[in-house]
């Protein structure tokens, strides 16, 4: 099956969980910039050390690093027939970079999935995640900062994707399997 998707939504909306579930259903890799960054941090790479300092401060890794990592990842064989990007693009410059990468491969996006959730639910979910996983990048201050950055930089991208006919908005509140079924139904004939 072929599916080239972006999944968007604020931190805590369930993007990672839903990307993994959809990836299994569609037979394409879920590509999370957060996982790529954390793997580099764990591996102690130069990029990982830079990314750790940035993420621990609650900031986002710069576009140049992120764009290069995504470009390299999309060139890997398992992404040839499709992918689900989680956490990318997060600003207009990254949208442009992604469009360029895909055009270079002679393909485009099938859809951009937006998961929605209210702020109180997001804060509660992120607080639980921080406690369960012991994530140093999920402090209350870092969470607030990332939500503010999302609202300023990433949320406006949905209007551009809507104008291109790519945006599919789905309610991210509810049981995990219910949200997955909503996403699959909303995708309909866009993938296949």
N, C-alpha and C positions, 0 to 999 in steps of 0.2 A: 504494500500500500504506500502511496505517496502522500505526504502531508508536510507542508512547510508552514509552521505556525509560530506565533509569538503569543505568550501568555503574560498579561499585564494585570496590575492591581497593586494596591499598597502593601507594604510588609504586613504579614499576618492574614492576608486575604485567602491563603491556601494555595497560592501559585505552585509552590514546590510539590506539594502533595498531589495536586491535580495534574501537573505536568508529568509526574512519574506514572500516574495511573493511565493517562491518555497515551503516553509513550508506549506502554505495554500493549494497550488496545490497538494502537495504530502501527506498531512495529517500527518505530523510529526512536532515536535517542532523545532523551530530555537533557538539554544543555543548560545548566545553571551557572551563571557567572559566580554566584556565591560559592558553589561547590568547587569551581576551578580555583578561586582565590584561597579557600580554606585548604585545599590540597597542596597548594604552593606554600602556605604558611606551615602546614604540618611537615612538609618536606624540607623546610628551612632554605628554600631557594632565595636568591637575591630579590626576585619579584615578590616572593612570599613575605620576606621581611619588610619590604616597602609596603605591601598591602596590609600587613598586620598593624603597623603603626597607623595607617590611614583609617582602617576599619575600627580599631580600638578607640579612635577619637570620634567615631560616629560619622566620619566622612565617607564619601564614595571614591573608589579607585578612579584615577584620571582616565579620560576617554582614550588617549593614545595607547595605554596599556590594555584597556578593556577591548578596544577595537581589534588590536593585533591578536589577542587571545581568541576572540570569537572568530576572526577570519581564519586562523590556523585550525580551530576546532571544526569549522564548517567544511574545511578541505579534507577532513579525515573520511575514509571510505564508508563508515557506518552512517554518515550524514548525507550520502549521495542521493538517497531517495527521499530524504526529509528529515525533520527535526522539530523539536519544540523548544524555543528559546525562552528561558525563564530569567527575568531580571535584566533583559537587554532587548531592545534599546531603552534607555532611560532618559534621553534628551534628543533634541532635534539633530544635533551633530551625529549622534549614533544612528538615528534613522537614516540619515544620508549615507553613512558608512555602510550600514547593512544593505541598503538598496544597491550600492556599488558592488559589494561582494556578490550579491545574488545575481545582478546583471552580468557580472563576470562569468558566472556559471550558467547563464542563459535561462534562469528561473526567476520566479517571484514568490511572494508570500501567498498562501491560500486564504489565510484568515489571521486576524489579531483578536485573541480572546481577552476580554476584560472581566475580571472578577470584582464584584463590588461588595462592600461590607461597611457598616457604620463604624465610626472612630472608637466608640466604647468597646465594641466587640474586638476590633483590631488590637487595642491596648491590652485587653484581657487575654487574648490568644498569645500575644508576644510575651506577656508576663509569665504565662504558663510555660511557654517554650524555653525561656531563659532559665526558669527553675528546673525544668526537666533535663535540659541538655547542658546546663552550666556554661552557656555561651557568653564569653566576655564581651562580645559586640552587642549584646542585648540588655544593656543597662537602661534605666528609665530615660536618662538624658539622651542616649544614643537613639533609642526608639523614637522619641519625640522629634529629634533632629532629622532622622530618615523619613518620617512621615511628612514633615514640613518640606523637605527636599522633593519628595515624590509629588506632593501637591503643586509645588512651584514648577518643576521641570518635566515630570513624566506624565502627569494627568493630562496636560494640554495636548499631548501627542495623540490622544484618542480622537480628537476632532479631525486631525489630518488623516488618520486611518479611516475614520467614518466617511470623509469626503472621497476617499479612494474606494469605498465600498467594501472594505476589509474588516471593519469592526463588528464583533459579535459580543454583546454585553450579557453577562450571566450573573445572577445573584449567588454570591459565595457563602451565604449563611445557610446552615442546615447540616445534616449528616453528610459525611464525606461521599458516600455512594450516591446520595441524592444530587449533590452538586455535580458529580461526574456525569450522571445521566442527563442533567440539564445541559452540560457542555456538549456531550455527544449529540443530543437532539438539536442543539443550536447550530452545530457544525453542518449537520445535514449533508447535502451533496457537495459541499466545498472541498472535501477530501475524498480520495479513493484511488 
